[in-house]
Amino acid sequence: MKAAKLFAGIVFFASTYAMAYPMVGDKVEWTGTVVGTDGSSTEIKGSKEVLSQDPTTMKWLVKSWMQMGKWERCETKEMKNLYTPEKWQKIMTSCVVHGGVMEEVTVPAGTYNTCKMTKTWESGHHEGDSVTMWWGDVPFGLVKVMKTDGDSGKVKTMELSTVTLGQ
């Protein structure tokens, strides 16, 4: 009986710990490809990491990195509002009302319950572009994204490959 209570306590603690983001040290990584209409493929990698938080201003310092083929960009910026478990709860409870679909999706980092949302631009600079995003209960929220460029026909897909929770 004591072992069962101990196990239940560990499971409860682990589940509440998993919900404790954003925290300094949270890091997520995505991997994917850009596929052209000619069949060409370019590898994509990206990451976001919480470096620090200023308790006075409640701003977070976040490092973002992206590499696509030979192109690479890294920047560090201060951000006020990061994705939280509460934000996920709002997305999840209003997903269908806003045109989304609740969907379980498996990516290299694991299997997640997500809200799948698709947007297609009908005019303007991005006319013909379409993006589908799968939002979930992870730091920074993004589990998977698929973007189709209306002009070139290129399809960019990125999936969550690792999640590291800070402390």
N, C-alpha and C positions, 0 to 999 in steps of 0.2 A: 504494500500500500504506500509506504514512504517513497519507494522508487517511482511509483506512478505519479505521486504529487510532485516529486522532484522533476521528473520528465515534463509534466504539464507546466511547471514553473519555467523551465528552460525554454520550452516552445513558446510560451507567452512572452518571455523576455526577448527572445530572438525575433518574434514578429513585431514587437514594439520597437526594437532597435532598428529593424529594417525600414521603419517608417520615419526614422529620425534624420531627415535631411531637410534643408541643406546644412552641411557641416563642413568645416575646414578639412580638406583632404578628400572630399567627394570627387571622384573622377569617373568619367564615362568615355568609352572609345567606340567609334563606329568604323566599319569597313564596308566597301562596296565597289561598284563599277559604273562607268559611263559606257553605254553601248551605242554605237552609231548605226545608222541605217545600212551602212556597208558591212556591218558585222564586226567592225573594229571595237576593241575594248580597252579601257584605261582604268587602272586601279585607283580607288579613292580611299583615304584614311582621314580620320578626324578625331579630335578629343576636346573635352572641356574639363577643367579642374578648378575647384575652389581653393585658392591659395591662402586667403585670410579674410577676416571680418573685422570691421571697426565697430566695436560695441557702442560708441558714442553716436555715430551717424547711421548705424545699422546697414552700412553698405558692404558689399562683398567684392573681393578682388578675384576675378575669374580669368584664367588663361584659356584661350581658344586656339586650336591648331588644326590646320587642314592641309592635306597634300593630294594633288590630283596630277598624276603623271610627273612631269618635272616642275610644275608650279607648286609653290608652298607658301603658306601664310601663317604667321603666329602673332597673336596680339594679346595683351593683357589689359582688361578694362575693369573699372569700378561699376558695379551694378547694384541697384537698390532692391529690386524685387526678383527673387529667384523662384523657380518652380518648387512647390511644396506638396506634401500629402493632401493638404486642404484644397489646393488648386486641382489636384487629380480627382478628388471627391466631387468637386463642382463639374468638372468635365464629364466624369462618368455618369453623374445623375442627370445631366442635360444633353448627353451625347445624341440620343435618338431625336430629341426635340429639335436639335440644330442640324439635322440631316445626316448624322453619323450612324455608324453601326458598331455595336459592341462585338469585338472579335478577339478570340484567342490567337496569338501569333507566336511562332517559334523562330527565334533568331539565334546566332551563335552564343549570346549571353544567357539564353534560356527561353522559357515559355512564359508569356505575359498576357494578362487580360488587358485589352486596349480599347480605345475609342478610335475607330478608323474614320477619318474625315477626308473628303475629296473636294478640291476647288479647281474650277476651270475658268480661265479668263476669257471673256468674250470681246473685249475691246482694250485699247491702250497698248502700252509698251509690251506687255506680256501676252497679247492676244494669241489664243490657241494653246497657251501653256496649260498644263494640268499638273497638280501636285496632290498626292495622297500621303497623309501622315497618320501614323499609328501612335497615339499618346498613351502612356502608361504610368505606373507607380514606380518611377525611377528618378534619380537626380537628373535635372534638366528636362525630364518628361518624354523625350523623343526615343521611341523604341525602333521605329523604321520610317523611312521616307522614300517615296518614288516620285520623281519629277520627269515629265515628258516635255521637251522643248517643241513648241508648235511649229517653229520655223525650220529647225534642223532635223527634227525627228529623233534626236538623241534622248535616251532614257537613262537617267541617273538613279541608282538605287543604293541606299545606305542602310545598314542594319547595326543594331547595338551588338558590339562584340565583347565588351567587358564592362563591369560595374564594380567600382571600389568605393565602399562607404568610408567616410572619414570618421574621426573620433574627437 
